[in-house]
Amino acid sequence: MTKDIEYATGEGVPVPRGPYSPAVIWGDMVFVSGLLAVNPDGKEIAGDIREEAMVVLRNLKRLLEAAGSGLDKVLAVTVYISDIKDLPAFNEVYEEFFKSPYPSRSAVGVSLLGKFQVEVSAIAFK
């Protein structure tokens, strides 16, 4: 990588469990890795989709702020959800964090690692 790339993590954001950066900053762009429902202390929150969504989106907010950005600067969101039927419940929580005009978004039904039901990644500007 070049010296123009920065790496961000945020206070209160869980430490990555693998060989990746929580967020990469390149110029005015912030690329956030997929976030799972893990509390800052490393405790996994699994079960109710709404609770998982709340933890994931709080982590996203903290990480973006640590990178000099914020939820209002998000351009694109990708939602990976284990049961696409849970998307309306996820959206209830999502709308607490994002307001119109919303960022572009993709939602993909996937099989997530372990017992997690949702993972979210994002691209934002600073």
PyMOL commands that place a pseudoatom at each C-alpha (Angstrom):
pseudoatom trace, name=CA, resn=MET, resi=1, chain=A, elem=C, hetatm=0, pos=[0.000, 0.000, 0.000]
pseudoatom trace, name=CA, resn=THR, resi=2, chain=A, elem=C, hetatm=0, pos=[1.079, 3.560, -0.402]
pseudoatom trace, name=CA, resn=LYS, resi=3, chain=A, elem=C, hetatm=0, pos=[1.732, 6.274, 2.127]
pseudoatom trace, name=CA, resn=ASP, resi=4, chain=A, elem=C, hetatm=0, pos=[-1.465, 8.002, 0.963]
pseudoatom trace, name=CA, resn=ILE, resi=5, chain=A, elem=C, hetatm=0, pos=[-3.604, 5.349, 2.643]
pseudoatom trace, name=CA, resn=GLU, resi=6, chain=A, elem=C, hetatm=0, pos=[-4.596, 5.622, 6.298]
pseudoatom trace, name=CA, resn=TYR, resi=7, chain=A, elem=C, hetatm=0, pos=[-6.210, 3.037, 8.520]
pseudoatom trace, name=CA, resn=ALA, resi=8, chain=A, elem=C, hetatm=0, pos=[-8.891, 3.805, 11.061]
pseudoatom trace, name=CA, resn=THR, resi=9, chain=A, elem=C, hetatm=0, pos=[-10.352, 2.179, 14.092]
pseudoatom trace, name=CA, resn=GLY, resi=10, chain=A, elem=C, hetatm=0, pos=[-12.603, 3.834, 16.579]
pseudoatom trace, name=CA, resn=GLU, resi=11, chain=A, elem=C, hetatm=0, pos=[-12.836, 3.982, 20.318]
pseudoatom trace, name=CA, resn=GLY, resi=12, chain=A, elem=C, hetatm=0, pos=[-15.562, 1.581, 21.299]
pseudoatom trace, name=CA, resn=VAL, resi=13, chain=A, elem=C, hetatm=0, pos=[-15.279, -0.409, 18.072]
pseudoatom trace, name=CA, resn=PRO, resi=14, chain=A, elem=C, hetatm=0, pos=[-14.330, -4.086, 18.406]
pseudoatom trace, name=CA, resn=VAL, resi=15, chain=A, elem=C, hetatm=0, pos=[-10.842, -5.138, 17.393]
pseudoatom trace, name=CA, resn=PRO, resi=16, chain=A, elem=C, hetatm=0, pos=[-10.844, -7.094, 14.099]
pseudoatom trace, name=CA, resn=ARG, resi=17, chain=A, elem=C, hetatm=0, pos=[-10.753, -10.861, 14.453]
pseudoatom trace, name=CA, resn=GLY, resi=18, chain=A, elem=C, hetatm=0, pos=[-8.808, -11.396, 11.272]
pseudoatom trace, name=CA, resn=PRO, resi=19, chain=A, elem=C, hetatm=0, pos=[-6.218, -9.909, 8.937]
pseudoatom trace, name=CA, resn=TYR, resi=20, chain=A, elem=C, hetatm=0, pos=[-8.115, -6.791, 7.845]
pseudoatom trace, name=CA, resn=SER, resi=21, chain=A, elem=C, hetatm=0, pos=[-8.560, -3.134, 8.782]
pseudoatom trace, name=CA, resn=PRO, resi=22, chain=A, elem=C, hetatm=0, pos=[-11.922, -1.945, 10.117]
pseudoatom trace, name=CA, resn=ALA, resi=23, chain=A, elem=C, hetatm=0, pos=[-11.695, 1.071, 7.813]
pseudoatom trace, name=CA, resn=VAL, resi=24, chain=A, elem=C, hetatm=0, pos=[-9.335, 2.327, 5.146]
pseudoatom trace, name=CA, resn=ILE, resi=25, chain=A, elem=C, hetatm=0, pos=[-9.088, 6.023, 4.349]
pseudoatom trace, name=CA, resn=TRP, resi=26, chain=A, elem=C, hetatm=0, pos=[-7.873, 7.041, 0.918]
pseudoatom trace, name=CA, resn=GLY, resi=27, chain=A, elem=C, hetatm=0, pos=[-8.006, 10.757, 0.235]
pseudoatom trace, name=CA, resn=ASP, resi=28, chain=A, elem=C, hetatm=0, pos=[-11.507, 11.873, 1.162]
pseudoatom trace, name=CA, resn=MET, resi=29, chain=A, elem=C, hetatm=0, pos=[-12.980, 8.379, 0.957]
pseudoatom trace, name=CA, resn=VAL, resi=30, chain=A, elem=C, hetatm=0, pos=[-13.605, 5.950, 3.829]
pseudoatom trace, name=CA, resn=PHE, resi=31, chain=A, elem=C, hetatm=0, pos=[-14.100, 2.256, 3.072]
pseudoatom trace, name=CA, resn=VAL, resi=32, chain=A, elem=C, hetatm=0, pos=[-15.542, 0.337, 6.033]
pseudoatom trace, name=CA, resn=SER, resi=33, chain=A, elem=C, hetatm=0, pos=[-15.136, -3.429, 6.260]
pseudoatom trace, name=CA, resn=GLY, resi=34, chain=A, elem=C, hetatm=0, pos=[-18.083, -5.669, 7.061]
pseudoatom trace, name=CA, resn=LEU, resi=35, chain=A, elem=C, hetatm=0, pos=[-19.161, -5.173, 10.655]
pseudoatom trace, name=CA, resn=LEU, resi=36, chain=A, elem=C, hetatm=0, pos=[-20.837, -7.853, 12.736]
pseudoatom trace, name=CA, resn=ALA, resi=37, chain=A, elem=C, hetatm=0, pos=[-22.786, -7.552, 15.982]
pseudoatom trace, name=CA, resn=VAL, resi=38, chain=A, elem=C, hetatm=0, pos=[-19.844, -7.520, 18.395]
pseudoatom trace, name=CA, resn=ASN, resi=39, chain=A, elem=C, hetatm=0, pos=[-19.786, -5.164, 21.367]
pseudoatom trace, name=CA, resn=PRO, resi=40, chain=A, elem=C, hetatm=0, pos=[-16.687, -3.043, 22.033]
pseudoatom trace, name=CA, resn=ASP, resi=41, chain=A, elem=C, hetatm=0, pos=[-15.660, -5.561, 24.718]
pseudoatom trace, name=CA, resn=GLY, resi=42, chain=A, elem=C, hetatm=0, pos=[-15.654, -8.335, 22.099]
pseudoatom trace, name=CA, resn=LYS, resi=43, chain=A, elem=C, hetatm=0, pos=[-18.915, -9.962, 23.222]
pseudoatom trace, name=CA, resn=GLU, resi=44, chain=A, elem=C, hetatm=0, pos=[-20.945, -11.332, 20.329]
pseudoatom trace, name=CA, resn=ILE, resi=45, chain=A, elem=C, hetatm=0, pos=[-24.572, -10.257, 20.213]
pseudoatom trace, name=CA, resn=ALA, resi=46, chain=A, elem=C, hetatm=0, pos=[-26.580, -12.838, 18.346]
pseudoatom trace, name=CA, resn=GLY, resi=47, chain=A, elem=C, hetatm=0, pos=[-30.250, -13.534, 18.246]
pseudoatom trace, name=CA, resn=ASP, resi=48, chain=A, elem=C, hetatm=0, pos=[-32.772, -10.831, 17.501]
pseudoatom trace, name=CA, resn=ILE, resi=49, chain=A, elem=C, hetatm=0, pos=[-32.182, -9.132, 14.131]
pseudoatom trace, name=CA, resn=ARG, resi=50, chain=A, elem=C, hetatm=0, pos=[-33.092, -5.722, 15.567]
pseudoatom trace, name=CA, resn=GLU, resi=51, chain=A, elem=C, hetatm=0, pos=[-30.580, -6.028, 18.385]
pseudoatom trace, name=CA, resn=GLU, resi=52, chain=A, elem=C, hetatm=0, pos=[-27.843, -7.145, 16.004]
pseudoatom trace, name=CA, resn=ALA, resi=53, chain=A, elem=C, hetatm=0, pos=[-28.655, -4.299, 13.617]
pseudoatom trace, name=CA, resn=MET, resi=54, chain=A, elem=C, hetatm=0, pos=[-28.451, -1.780, 16.475]
pseudoatom trace, name=CA, resn=VAL, resi=55, chain=A, elem=C, hetatm=0, pos=[-24.984, -3.002, 17.530]
pseudoatom trace, name=CA, resn=VAL, resi=56, chain=A, elem=C, hetatm=0, pos=[-23.686, -3.108, 13.947]
pseudoatom trace, name=CA, resn=LEU, resi=57, chain=A, elem=C, hetatm=0, pos=[-24.940, 0.378, 13.080]
pseudoatom trace, name=CA, resn=ARG, resi=58, chain=A, elem=C, hetatm=0, pos=[-23.609, 1.864, 16.324]
pseudoatom trace, name=CA, resn=ASN, resi=59, chain=A, elem=C, hetatm=0, pos=[-20.202, 0.393, 15.470]
pseudoatom trace, name=CA, resn=LEU, resi=60, chain=A, elem=C, hetatm=0, pos=[-20.457, 1.841, 11.962]
pseudoatom trace, name=CA, resn=LYS, resi=61, chain=A, elem=C, hetatm=0, pos=[-21.267, 5.271, 13.365]
pseudoatom trace, name=CA, resn=ARG, resi=62, chain=A, elem=C, hetatm=0, pos=[-18.319, 5.179, 15.809]
pseudoatom trace, name=CA, resn=LEU, resi=63, chain=A, elem=C, hetatm=0, pos=[-15.891, 3.986, 13.158]
pseudoatom trace, name=CA, resn=LEU, resi=64, chain=A, elem=C, hetatm=0, pos=[-16.937, 6.618, 10.631]
pseudoatom trace, name=CA, resn=GLU, resi=65, chain=A, elem=C, hetatm=0, pos=[-16.618, 9.375, 13.230]
pseudoatom trace, name=CA, resn=ALA, resi=66, chain=A, elem=C, hetatm=0, pos=[-13.135, 8.136, 14.152]
pseudoatom trace, name=CA, resn=ALA, resi=67, chain=A, elem=C, hetatm=0, pos=[-12.226, 8.359, 10.455]
pseudoatom trace, name=CA, resn=GLY, resi=68, chain=A, elem=C, hetatm=0, pos=[-13.428, 11.966, 10.214]
pseudoatom trace, name=CA, resn=SER, resi=69, chain=A, elem=C, hetatm=0, pos=[-16.724, 11.102, 8.562]
pseudoatom trace, name=CA, resn=GLY, resi=70, chain=A, elem=C, hetatm=0, pos=[-20.244, 10.303, 9.728]
pseudoatom trace, name=CA, resn=LEU, resi=71, chain=A, elem=C, hetatm=0, pos=[-23.474, 8.571, 8.832]
pseudoatom trace, name=CA, resn=ASP, resi=72, chain=A, elem=C, hetatm=0, pos=[-24.607, 11.656, 6.920]
pseudoatom trace, name=CA, resn=LYS, resi=73, chain=A, elem=C, hetatm=0, pos=[-21.632, 11.209, 4.584]
pseudoatom trace, name=CA, resn=VAL, resi=74, chain=A, elem=C, hetatm=0, pos=[-22.287, 7.579, 3.660]
pseudoatom trace, name=CA, resn=LEU, resi=75, chain=A, elem=C, hetatm=0, pos=[-22.584, 7.040, -0.085]
pseudoatom trace, name=CA, resn=ALA, resi=76, chain=A, elem=C, hetatm=0, pos=[-23.218, 3.297, -0.224]
pseudoatom trace, name=CA, resn=VAL, resi=77, chain=A, elem=C, hetatm=0, pos=[-24.151, 0.525, 2.196]
pseudoatom trace, name=CA, resn=THR, resi=78, chain=A, elem=C, hetatm=0, pos=[-24.084, -3.220, 1.650]
pseudoatom trace, name=CA, resn=VAL, resi=79, chain=A, elem=C, hetatm=0, pos=[-26.224, -5.323, 3.959]
pseudoatom trace, name=CA, resn=TYR, resi=80, chain=A, elem=C, hetatm=0, pos=[-25.526, -9.055, 4.193]
pseudoatom trace, name=CA, resn=ILE, resi=81, chain=A, elem=C, hetatm=0, pos=[-28.451, -10.750, 5.907]
pseudoatom trace, name=CA, resn=SER, resi=82, chain=A, elem=C, hetatm=0, pos=[-28.884, -14.443, 6.695]
pseudoatom trace, name=CA, resn=ASP, resi=83, chain=A, elem=C, hetatm=0, pos=[-32.657, -14.415, 6.143]
pseudoatom trace, name=CA, resn=ILE, resi=84, chain=A, elem=C, hetatm=0, pos=[-33.919, -11.898, 3.616]
pseudoatom trace, name=CA, resn=LYS, resi=85, chain=A, elem=C, hetatm=0, pos=[-37.339, -12.100, 5.311]
pseudoatom trace, name=CA, resn=ASP, resi=86, chain=A, elem=C, hetatm=0, pos=[-35.745, -10.174, 8.211]
pseudoatom trace, name=CA, resn=LEU, resi=87, chain=A, elem=C, hetatm=0, pos=[-35.011, -7.171, 5.975]
pseudoatom trace, name=CA, resn=PRO, resi=88, chain=A, elem=C, hetatm=0, pos=[-38.142, -5.222, 7.064]
pseudoatom trace, name=CA, resn=ALA, resi=89, chain=A, elem=C, hetatm=0, pos=[-37.109, -5.595, 10.735]
pseudoatom trace, name=CA, resn=PHE, resi=90, chain=A, elem=C, hetatm=0, pos=[-33.563, -4.537, 9.855]
pseudoatom trace, name=CA, resn=ASN, resi=91, chain=A, elem=C, hetatm=0, pos=[-34.975, -1.515, 8.014]
pseudoatom trace, name=CA, resn=GLU, resi=92, chain=A, elem=C, hetatm=0, pos=[-36.803, -0.377, 11.166]
pseudoatom trace, name=CA, resn=VAL, resi=93, chain=A, elem=C, hetatm=0, pos=[-33.452, -0.007, 12.930]
pseudoatom trace, name=CA, resn=TYR, resi=94, chain=A, elem=C, hetatm=0, pos=[-31.663, 1.279, 9.816]
pseudoatom trace, name=CA, resn=GLU, resi=95, chain=A, elem=C, hetatm=0, pos=[-34.096, 4.209, 9.631]
pseudoatom trace, name=CA, resn=GLU, resi=96, chain=A, elem=C, hetatm=0, pos=[-33.088, 5.252, 13.153]
pseudoatom trace, name=CA, resn=PHE, resi=97, chain=A, elem=C, hetatm=0, pos=[-29.545, 5.824, 11.856]
pseudoatom trace, name=CA, resn=PHE, resi=98, chain=A, elem=C, hetatm=0, pos=[-30.044, 6.971, 8.257]
pseudoatom trace, name=CA, resn=LYS, resi=99, chain=A, elem=C, hetatm=0, pos=[-32.421, 9.686, 7.117]
pseudoatom trace, name=CA, resn=SER, resi=100, chain=A, elem=C, hetatm=0, pos=[-33.630, 10.695, 3.672]
pseudoatom trace, name=CA, resn=PRO, resi=101, chain=A, elem=C, hetatm=0, pos=[-31.985, 11.118, 1.272]
pseudoatom trace, name=CA, resn=TYR, resi=102, chain=A, elem=C, hetatm=0, pos=[-30.645, 7.655, 2.000]
pseudoatom trace, name=CA, resn=PRO, resi=103, chain=A, elem=C, hetatm=0, pos=[-27.335, 6.291, 0.723]
pseudoatom trace, name=CA, resn=SER, resi=104, chain=A, elem=C, hetatm=0, pos=[-27.455, 3.782, -2.091]
pseudoatom trace, name=CA, resn=ARG, resi=105, chain=A, elem=C, hetatm=0, pos=[-27.802, 0.274, -0.726]
pseudoatom trace, name=CA, resn=SER, resi=106, chain=A, elem=C, hetatm=0, pos=[-27.630, -3.371, -1.663]
pseudoatom trace, name=CA, resn=ALA, resi=107, chain=A, elem=C, hetatm=0, pos=[-29.066, -6.172, 0.453]
pseudoatom trace, name=CA, resn=VAL, resi=108, chain=A, elem=C, hetatm=0, pos=[-27.847, -9.690, -0.115]
pseudoatom trace, name=CA, resn=GLY, resi=109, chain=A, elem=C, hetatm=0, pos=[-29.066, -12.923, 1.441]
pseudoatom trace, name=CA, resn=VAL, resi=110, chain=A, elem=C, hetatm=0, pos=[-26.039, -14.932, 2.598]
pseudoatom trace, name=CA, resn=SER, resi=111, chain=A, elem=C, hetatm=0, pos=[-24.857, -17.558, 5.022]
pseudoatom trace, name=CA, resn=LEU, resi=112, chain=A, elem=C, hetatm=0, pos=[-22.900, -15.629, 7.665]
pseudoatom trace, name=CA, resn=LEU, resi=113, chain=A, elem=C, hetatm=0, pos=[-20.156, -16.978, 9.898]
pseudoatom trace, name=CA, resn=GLY, resi=114, chain=A, elem=C, hetatm=0, pos=[-21.339, -18.470, 13.151]
pseudoatom trace, name=CA, resn=LYS, resi=115, chain=A, elem=C, hetatm=0, pos=[-24.630, -17.345, 14.568]
pseudoatom trace, name=CA, resn=PHE, resi=116, chain=A, elem=C, hetatm=0, pos=[-24.728, -13.815, 13.154]
pseudoatom trace, name=CA, resn=GLN, resi=117, chain=A, elem=C, hetatm=0, pos=[-27.732, -12.629, 11.171]
pseudoatom trace, name=CA, resn=VAL, resi=118, chain=A, elem=C, hetatm=0, pos=[-26.451, -9.379, 9.676]
pseudoatom trace, name=CA, resn=GLU, resi=119, chain=A, elem=C, hetatm=0, pos=[-23.230, -7.772, 8.469]
pseudoatom trace, name=CA, resn=VAL, resi=120, chain=A, elem=C, hetatm=0, pos=[-22.890, -4.237, 7.106]
pseudoatom trace, name=CA, resn=SER, resi=121, chain=A, elem=C, hetatm=0, pos=[-20.149, -2.536, 5.079]
pseudoatom trace, name=CA, resn=ALA, resi=122, chain=A, elem=C, hetatm=0, pos=[-20.115, 1.039, 3.802]
pseudoatom trace, name=CA, resn=ILE, resi=123, chain=A, elem=C, hetatm=0, pos=[-18.356, 3.644, 1.697]
pseudoatom trace, name=CA, resn=ALA, resi=124, chain=A, elem=C, hetatm=0, pos=[-18.372, 7.256, 2.860]
pseudoatom trace, name=CA, resn=PHE, resi=125, chain=A, elem=C, hetatm=0, pos=[-16.559, 10.531, 2.262]
pseudoatom trace, name=CA, resn=LYS, resi=126, chain=A, elem=C, hetatm=0, pos=[-14.839, 12.763, 4.790]
for i in range(1, 126): cmd.bond("trace and resi %d" % i, "trace and resi %d" % (i + 1))
show_as sticks, trace
zoom trace
